[in-house]
Amino acid sequence: MEREKYISLVAQLRQVALARALALLGDHAAAEDVADEVLLRLWERHDGLHDDPEKVSRLASVMARNLSLNHLRHRRRHPIMRIFHRKQNDEDDAFNIPDLPAPRTPQQDVEDQETGHIVRCAMAQLPYNWRRVVEMREYEKMSFAEIARVLGTTESSCRGLMSKARARLVQLITQTS
């Protein structure tokens, strides 16, 4: 496929990939990542693509489905990552921690212990202020206004620290998993 023709199809291909990924993942941010990956992979091989836009669109849909399934498999292998996915309509930056049932098998007990160990190790690697903000917000259930008063800073600063801490925790946990 010629470069100009591919470029003219990018918006349509993105919509196809995004719709397919969103249907499978239910998470807009993850679906955006999948759509971007599809477009990148298609661009890398645009010279070898068929000239028929319908065939390229179907290929984008299949690629989005496969990448989405890979994403779901990865999420299932790393259940700790579910903690860091935000609620869709949450006004504050609280984690979306699902209510988990009590462990039913010894394997689940071991997995819970390993998860706790991974989180504790990651938390220990955070700078002091970041760790304090996460602890006060998630364990002590304090509002950002209360945290700001304790730390002697602004709510906005606390939200920024929380955002940085969350990103760093995800990075640390992904490295150890």
N, C-alpha and C positions, 0 to 999 in steps of 0.2 A: 504494500500500500504506500502510496506517495505521502511524503511528509505533510503537505498542505491538506490532503484529504483526511489524514489522521487528526490533524489539529482541528479541523472543522467538526470532527465527531467527538472531541474530548468531552464537551459538556453533556452530550447525550450518554456517552459511555459512563461518565461519572454518576449520572442519575441512575442508570441501570445497576451499576455496582453498589451504589449506596443503598438503593431500595432493597436489593437482595440481601446485603449484609445486615441491614437494620431489621429485616424480617426474621433473620436467624439469630442475631445477637441481642436485639432489644436494647442496645446501648449505643446512643448516637455517637459518642466519642470513639468507641471501638469500630463502629461502622465506617466512620470517616477515615480511620486508619486503614481499614481494609480497602476502601475505595481508592485511597491514595496509592496503596501498594499495587492494586490492579492496574491503575493508569501507568504507574512506573514500569511494571512488567510488560504491559502492552507497548509502551514507548520503546523499550529496549529491543523489541522484536517487530517494530512497525514495518520494516522493510519486507518481512516475510508474511505479513498478514494478508488475508484475502481482501479483494477490493469491494466485496459486497458488505455494506454497512450492517445488514441484518446478521450475517455470520459473525462479524466482529462483535456485535452487541451480544449475541448468544455466548461467545467466548468470554466476554467480560462478566456475564452473569455466572457462568460456570466457575470462572476464576474466583469471583467474589464468594460463591458458595463454598468452594474448597478452602479458601483462606479463612472464612468464618468458622468452618468446622475445625480447622487447625487451631484457631483462637479458642474455641470452646474446649477442645481437648487440653490445651495448655492450661486454661483456667481450672479445669477439673483436676489436673495433675498438681496444681499449686493452689489449693483451697485458701491459703492464707491471703492471696491476692484479692479475694472477695471482700475483705475487710476494708480495702482502700477504694472501692468503687462508691462514688457519691450517690446519694438519693437524687432522683431527677428534679424534684421540686423543693428541695431543702434550702431554706433561706440562709441558714448558717452553715458552717463548714464541718458539721459533725460527720463522722464516718457512718457508713451504712452497715452496721453490724447486725447481721440477722440473728434471730433467736434460734439458737441451735439446740436440738434435743440432747438429753443426757446421753453419754456414750453407751452404746448397746453391746459393743464387742471389745475384746482386749485390743484389737488392732486400732479401733477408734481411740481408745485411751492412749495408746502409744503415739498416734498421729497428733492428738491434742497436746500431749507433752512436748513433742517435737516442734509443733507450731508455737507453743508458748516460749520454748527455748529460742527459736529463731527470732521472735518478736523482742524478747528481752535482750538478746545480743545486738539486734539492730538498734534498739532504743539506747543501749549503752554507748553506741558509737555516735549518737547525735550530740551536737553542742549543747551545753547546759540549758540555755534559754529555750531552745527548740524542744528539748526533752521536757522541761517544765510546762511549756504550753500544752504539749500533747497530754501529759499526765493530768494537768488540771482540767483540760477540756474533756478527755475521754474517760478517765478513771474517777475524777472527782465531780464530773458533770457540771462544771462551772461555765457561766456565760462568758463571752468575750469581754464584756464590761467588767465582770468580777476579776477576770485574769489580768486585765489592764490595770486595775487598782492594785492588785497584789504585786505586779511587776513594776509599777510606777511608769507605765507607758500608755499609749493610746490603743483603742480598740482596733484601729486600722493596722497598727504595727503587730498586734497579736494575730490578726487574721493572716497577715503576710508571713509571720513566723510559722503559723500552723500550716500554711500552704507549702512553704519550703521544707518543713519537717516531714510532711506527708510525702512529698516528692522524693526526699532523700530516703525515707523508710522503704518506699516501693523499690527504689534503686538497690538498697542494701539487701532487702529480702530477695529480690530477683537474682542477685549475685550469689547468694548462699543456696538458693534452691536448685 
